[in-house]
Amino acid sequence: MSEFKKEPLIIKRRGEDGHKMITIRVREDTLLNLDKMATEINCSRNELINVMINYGIENIIIE
């Protein structure tokens, strides 16, 4: 066992990974559509929402 390099186990506190948890209200039909889309492309609802938010931020035009 002495041949293994001992490295520390690093555990980050929740919220210190650059992400923050928020709560939003959405219509039921919107949630159903998000879940359907996420299933179709094999990703989580969270991942899909983040992609959509980032796309919106990068492509929005405010007049």
C-alpha positions as CSV (number, residue, x, y, z in Angstrom):
1,M,0.0,0.0,0.0
2,S,3.0,2.3,0.4
3,E,3.3,2.6,-3.4
4,F,0.1,4.6,-3.7
5,K,0.4,8.3,-3.5
6,K,-1.7,9.8,-0.7
7,E,-3.7,12.8,-1.9
8,P,-6.1,14.8,0.2
9,L,-9.8,14.3,-0.3
10,I,-11.1,17.8,-1.2
11,I,-14.8,18.4,-0.6
12,K,-16.3,21.7,-1.6
13,R,-19.1,23.3,0.4
14,R,-22.4,23.5,-1.5
15,G,-22.6,26.7,-3.6
16,E,-18.9,27.2,-3.9
17,D,-18.6,25.5,-7.3
18,G,-19.7,28.7,-9.2
19,H,-23.4,27.6,-9.3
20,K,-26.3,28.9,-7.2
21,M,-29.6,27.2,-6.7
22,I,-32.7,29.3,-7.5
23,T,-36.4,28.6,-7.5
24,I,-38.6,29.7,-10.4
25,R,-42.3,29.2,-11.1
26,V,-43.3,27.9,-14.6
27,R,-46.5,26.7,-16.1
28,E,-47.2,23.0,-16.0
29,D,-47.4,22.7,-19.7
30,T,-44.0,24.5,-20.0
31,L,-42.5,22.0,-17.5
32,L,-43.9,19.1,-19.5
33,N,-42.4,20.4,-22.7
34,L,-39.0,20.9,-21.0
35,D,-39.1,17.3,-19.7
36,K,-40.1,16.0,-23.1
37,M,-37.3,17.9,-24.8
38,A,-34.7,16.8,-22.2
39,T,-35.7,13.2,-22.7
40,E,-35.5,13.5,-26.5
41,I,-32.0,14.8,-26.4
42,N,-30.9,12.7,-23.4
43,C,-30.0,15.4,-20.9
44,S,-31.3,16.6,-17.6
45,R,-33.9,19.3,-17.3
46,N,-31.4,21.4,-15.5
47,E,-28.8,21.1,-18.3
48,L,-31.4,22.0,-20.9
49,I,-32.6,25.0,-19.0
50,N,-29.0,26.3,-18.5
51,V,-28.4,25.9,-22.3
52,M,-31.5,27.8,-23.0
53,I,-30.7,30.6,-20.5
54,N,-27.1,31.0,-21.8
55,Y,-28.4,31.1,-25.4
56,G,-30.9,33.7,-24.5
57,I,-28.3,35.9,-22.7
58,E,-25.9,35.7,-25.6
59,N,-28.5,36.4,-28.3
60,I,-31.1,38.8,-26.7
61,I,-31.6,42.2,-28.3
62,I,-33.1,44.8,-26.0
63,E,-34.7,47.8,-27.7
